[in-house]
Amino acid sequence: STPVVVDFLARHPAVERVWWAEQPTTRAAYARVKRPGGGAGAVVSFTLRGELARFYDRVALPKGPSFGMATTLLSPYTYLAHYDLLPRPGGADGAELRRAGLSPDLLRLSVGTEPAEEIIAALAAALA
């Protein structure tokens, strides 16, 4: 299902950018380390053109920081992994994130075993 979900996200006008193992800039490196006959895996990262909170509140997918489940999970990756670096009053200015090329609004999707159409429908409804 991952390639189908990636294709949907990459074509959606509300999605700014998508990252995954099989993208052109990482495909060759991934091919060297993946298991023989292995696929692209299930992890996809993406950013939006619109407001993260609106999408995240609306998306009807389970949310959580853990991956490896059969269920699709969505997490606001930078908020979980680098909260101390997020720009906020009285805190960091976000410069370290920018230097690393990380968006504060980076989302991480672990594609589960549900039919791709169900995952896409949940994403499409929240992106509308």
Buried (B, 14 or more C-beta within 10 A) or exposed (E): BBBBBBEBBBEBEBBEBBBBBBBEEEEEEBEEEBEEEEEBBBBBBBBBEEEBEEBBEEBEBBEEEEBEEEEBBBBBBBBEBBEEBBEEEEEBEBEEBEEEEBBBBBBBBBBBEBEBEBBBEBBBEBBE
